[in-house]
Amino acid sequence: MDHFQYKHGIYHAEDMPLDTLATLVETPFYCYSAATLRHHAQVFMRGIAGLNHRVPPKICFAVKANPNPHVLRLLKEQGLGADVVSEGEIRLALAAGIPAQDIVFSGVGKKRQEMRFALQCGVFQFNVESAQELHVLHEEAQGLGVLAPIALRVNPNVDAVTHEKITTGRKDSKFGIDIEQASEIYALAHSMPYIKVQGISVHIGSQLTQLEPFARAFARVRDFVLEMRAQAMPIDVVDLGGGLGIPYHPEHAALPEPDGYGAMICEAMQGLEAHYVFEPGRLIAGNAGVLVASVIYTKEAHDAQTDVTHRFMIIDAGMNDLMRPAMYGAHHEIVPVSEAHHHATHVSQHVVGPVCESSDVFLRHHPLPLLHEDDLVVIRSAGAYGASMSSTYNARLQIPEVLVDGTRMTIIRPRETYEEMLARY
Ligand SMILES: *Cc1c(COP(=O)(O)O)cnc(C)c1O
C-alpha cells in the first residue's frame, strides 16, 4: 500500500497535489512519501515478529536503494539501521544519526581504507565474502588493535528466479562464499586473534517474486548453523539479507507480503534461536517514491511495411535519472497527473527520455492518453534504485528529491546547478 493516488482530479503524494509541487520544484524530480516509508517499515517489522529471537531483530535498510540521509533519518526513527556497501554509505548512515552499532558492512570488494574507517566507527558486523578479504580485515584490525566482528556471507547455491542482473545466490555469482567451503573459512576466522566470529549472512538476489527460493536458501543456512554450533563455532547472528520483490505492475498485487515472508522464515528456521538481521531495501523504499516529469514533445512515425503508427511521448526525465528500464528492462507504471487525462482514450505509444541513447525508453507500445507539451506524468515505484543509480550523463543536472509528509514538503536534495556542474572539473 502506498500514499500516491488521485484526489479531487489530481494525483497526490499524501495530501500534496503533484501539479502544485511541480510548479514549486520544476520537473523532473523525485517525490517520496514519508507515511509510505513509515508504513513499509512497520509492516516489515510485524511480518517477522514471530521469529525466535534472543534480542529483537535488527532491520538494516539497504542504503544503496535510497541513500538520501533524510530518508535514512526517517527510517532510523522507525527503528531501522543500515546495510552499507561502501565507506560513502557508512558516512551517509552516520550523518543520518544511525549508530555504528546498527550498521552492517556488506560488499564483495571492501578496500583497506574502508575497513579501517568501519573498524574505527565500530560497525556491528562485517559480512565477509572471501578468505582473502578475511586476511586483509584481520591485518587491518590488528593494526588498529581492535576486534573485527564478522559474519561470512555464504552462497547457498540457490537460483533466485529473478532478473539475470540481480540474482546473486548461484555458484557462478561473484557474491559470497560457497556454503560447501564455508566451514573451512569459519575455522580460519576463528583462529585469527583480531577476528570475532559472530554470525552468518545470506542474500540471494533482488526483486524476488516467490518465497520458495528464500525458503530453500534459509533452510540450508539453518542446517549449516546447527552443524557449526555443534562444532562450537559461535554463530549467534543470522543475517537473512533482503530481496523481497515489490509490485511494479498493477497486476502484480499478488506478490508475497511481509506477513507471508515472515511465516516462511519461521517455518524455514524451525525455531532456530538467533540474533536475526534483515537487509530490506526495495520493499521499504520502492513504492514510497515516484518520479514526476513533464511532456516536452510528441511525434509520430508511420511504418508503411507493418502499417503501424509509432507515437512517441518525449518527457524531461531520462535514463540517467531512472536507469532501471534501460538497465534491467524494468517496467514502471506511468500515469498522468490529471485524472481527466487518466480517463481519456488510451492510445499505444512509446514513452522516451531526451538522452541520446536508443535505450532511453521507459515504456514501449503502451496504452496512454495523448498528452501535450507541459502535461505532467508520474513514473511510479521509483523510490528504490532510482535517485541512487542516477547519473549526470549527457551533462544533465542531478535532479531534486522532495519528501512529502502530509501537507508538508521538504526539498531533501536540491537540483544541482550549472555552476556546481562546472566546478566539478
Ligand atoms: C542490495 C542488497 C540488499 C537489498 O536488496 P533489496 O532487493 O533492495 O531488498 C540487501 N543486502 C545486500 C547484501 C545487498 O547487496
The ligand as a Tripos MOL2 file, in Angstrom:
@<TRIPOS>MOLECULE
LIG
   15    15     1     0     0
SMALL
NO_CHARGES

@<TRIPOS>ATOM
      1 C1         21.1830   -4.8630   -2.4850 C.3       1 LIG1
      2 C2         21.3240   -5.6390   -1.2330 C.ar      1 LIG1
      3 C3         20.2570   -5.7260   -0.3250 C.ar      1 LIG1
      4 C4         18.8920   -5.1230   -0.5900 C.3       1 LIG1
      5 O1         18.2150   -5.7790   -1.6200 O.3       1 LIG1
      6 P1         16.6830   -5.4010   -1.8990 P.3       1 LIG1
      7 O2         16.3410   -6.2450   -3.0760 O.co2     1 LIG1
      8 O3         16.6320   -3.9550   -2.2060 O.co2     1 LIG1
      9 O4         15.9050   -5.7600   -0.6980 O.co2     1 LIG1
     10 C5         20.4620   -6.3970    0.8600 C.ar      1 LIG1
     11 N1         21.6660   -6.9710    1.1410 N.ar      1 LIG1
     12 C6         22.7040   -6.9180    0.2850 C.ar      1 LIG1
     13 C7         23.9840   -7.5690    0.6640 C.3       1 LIG1
     14 C8         22.5790   -6.2560   -0.9240 C.ar      1 LIG1
     15 O5         23.5970   -6.2100   -1.7770 O.3       1 LIG1
@<TRIPOS>BOND
     1     1     2 1
     2     2     3 ar
     3     2    14 ar
     4     3     4 1
     5     3    10 ar
     6     4     5 1
     7     5     6 1
     8     6     7 2
     9     6     8 1
    10     6     9 1
    11    10    11 ar
    12    11    12 ar
    13    12    13 1
    14    12    14 ar
    15    14    15 1
@<TRIPOS>SUBSTRUCTURE
     1 LIG1         1 GROUP 0 **** ****
